[in-house]
Amino acid sequence: FKSLPIVTKTFLVSTLLGGTLLSFGMVSPYDMVLTWDMIKNKFHFWKLFTTFIYAGKFSFNFAMHTYVLYENCKRYEANPFNTGAGGTSADFIYMLLL
């Protein structure tokens, strides 16, 4: 776990934490998905972040989603495409946000 790149590690732990909170009923799925009305009218700015880590409750689909997320993030961050900015973790974060 210590050898994982920082963005991959953060993304993976956040996804696992979101799945745990959903599975134990601490948050509802509606609290994690992107809803522009809730952001604009009720200032639920965390939805801009939690929409990226939403993978549902623990299930086989959750496990497959998390595994594919882990492999793709790890591979990209280990050997990134050079966009002219050096191909660092910052480029990876920028790609995720777009």
C-alpha positions as CSV (number, residue, x, y, z in Angstrom):
1,F,0.0,0.0,0.0
2,K,2.9,2.3,0.7
3,S,4.2,2.0,-2.8
4,L,1.1,3.3,-4.4
5,P,1.2,6.8,-5.9
6,I,-0.5,9.4,-3.8
7,V,-3.5,10.2,-6.0
8,T,-4.3,6.6,-6.6
9,K,-4.0,5.9,-2.8
10,T,-6.3,8.8,-2.0
11,F,-8.8,7.9,-4.7
12,L,-8.9,4.3,-3.6
13,V,-9.3,5.0,0.1
14,S,-12.0,7.6,-0.6
15,T,-13.9,5.1,-2.7
16,L,-13.7,2.4,-0.1
17,L,-14.7,4.9,2.6
18,G,-17.7,6.0,0.5
19,G,-18.8,2.4,0.0
20,T,-18.5,1.7,3.7
21,L,-20.6,4.7,4.6
22,L,-23.3,3.7,2.1
23,S,-23.3,0.0,3.1
24,F,-23.8,0.8,6.8
25,G,-26.5,3.4,6.1
26,M,-24.5,6.4,7.4
27,V,-25.2,8.4,4.3
28,S,-27.7,7.9,1.5
29,P,-26.8,7.6,-2.2
30,Y,-28.6,10.9,-2.8
31,D,-26.0,12.6,-0.6
32,M,-23.2,11.5,-2.8
33,V,-24.5,12.1,-6.4
34,L,-24.1,15.3,-8.2
35,T,-27.3,17.4,-8.1
36,W,-26.8,21.0,-9.3
37,D,-30.0,22.3,-7.6
38,M,-28.6,21.1,-4.2
39,I,-25.3,22.7,-4.9
40,K,-26.8,26.0,-6.1
41,N,-29.7,26.3,-3.6
42,K,-28.5,24.6,-0.5
43,F,-24.7,24.9,-0.9
44,H,-23.9,21.2,-0.8
45,F,-20.4,21.7,-2.2
46,W,-19.2,18.2,-1.1
47,K,-21.2,16.7,-3.9
48,L,-18.6,18.1,-6.3
49,F,-16.1,15.7,-4.7
50,T,-18.3,12.7,-3.7
51,T,-19.6,12.2,-7.2
52,F,-16.1,11.0,-8.1
53,I,-15.9,8.4,-5.3
54,Y,-19.5,7.0,-5.6
55,A,-19.4,3.3,-6.5
56,G,-22.5,2.1,-4.7
57,K,-22.8,-0.2,-1.8
58,F,-20.6,-3.2,-1.3
59,S,-21.3,-5.8,-3.9
60,F,-19.6,-7.7,-6.8
61,N,-20.1,-4.6,-9.0
62,F,-18.5,-2.4,-6.3
63,A,-15.5,-4.8,-6.1
64,M,-15.0,-4.8,-9.9
65,H,-15.4,-1.0,-10.1
66,T,-12.8,-0.5,-7.4
67,Y,-10.4,-3.0,-8.9
68,V,-10.6,-1.4,-12.4
69,L,-10.3,2.1,-10.7
70,Y,-7.2,0.9,-8.9
71,E,-5.5,-0.6,-11.9
72,N,-6.2,2.2,-14.3
73,C,-5.2,4.9,-11.8
74,K,-2.0,3.1,-10.8
75,R,-0.9,2.5,-14.4
76,Y,-1.6,6.1,-15.5
77,E,0.1,7.6,-12.5
78,A,3.1,5.3,-12.9
79,N,3.6,6.1,-16.6
80,P,1.6,9.2,-17.4
81,F,1.1,10.7,-20.8
82,N,3.3,13.8,-21.1
83,T,1.0,16.7,-21.7
84,G,3.8,19.2,-21.8
85,A,3.7,19.9,-18.1
86,G,5.9,17.0,-17.2
87,G,3.3,14.2,-16.6
88,T,3.1,14.4,-12.9
89,S,0.3,13.6,-10.4
90,A,-1.0,17.1,-10.9
91,D,-1.7,16.2,-14.6
92,F,-3.6,13.1,-13.4
93,I,-5.7,15.2,-11.0
94,Y,-6.4,17.7,-13.8
95,M,-7.5,14.8,-16.1
96,L,-9.8,13.4,-13.4
97,L,-11.5,16.8,-12.9
98,L,-12.1,17.3,-16.6
